Amino acid sequence: MGVDLRMAMRNFATGVCVMTTYADGPNGRTHDGVTVNSLTSVSLDPPLVSVCLRRDSTFLADLLDTKVWALSILDISATDVARAFAQKREIRAAALHTLSATPGEDTGALVLDSPAWLECRLRQHVDVGDHTVVVGDVIATGAQRGRRPPLVFLHGEYHAGRCQQQTEEAVK
């Protein structure tokens, strides 16, 4: 029996975020964003998170150049946003122009209107297999209360995350 990691991991529910960074060029700053579901809290003291990105991505190249990024944690209302930022760079660029987003005060990377966000500065990166693990110091955060359920990714699809109380009520 061979290893089918993709099939096994489809059974692991993950949260969904849009990760943003930018590139400064001769025509000014160009922002970019990608959908990620590999966000991990690594340490509370100091506050560190990690994200895995494809080694061949232009987004990763920009991030390694700027050494900063923002993560916007999505709720169920952002399924279309998650789908758009999982596409090619041109589609992601068009999506950025339609969203409510502001440059983060500490990084300049775009923070989307979302239930929670983080701004990060690159601490280190490690190439592992076909991905690069980036570890960042969390330098700013924000959160809003009373929002919709979180967006989760499971079995290759987006779903609404349910809290324990909602799950118990559904069982009754």
Secondary structure, DSSP 8 states (H G I E B T S, - for coil): ----HHHHHTTS-EE-EEEEEEEEETTEEEEEEEEE---EEEEETTEEEEEEEETT-HHHHHHHHH-EEEEEE-BGGGHHHHHHTTS-HHHHHHHHTTS-EEE-TTT--EEESSSEEEEEEEEEEEEETTEEEEEEEEEEEEE-SS---BEEEETTEEEE---HHHHHHHH-
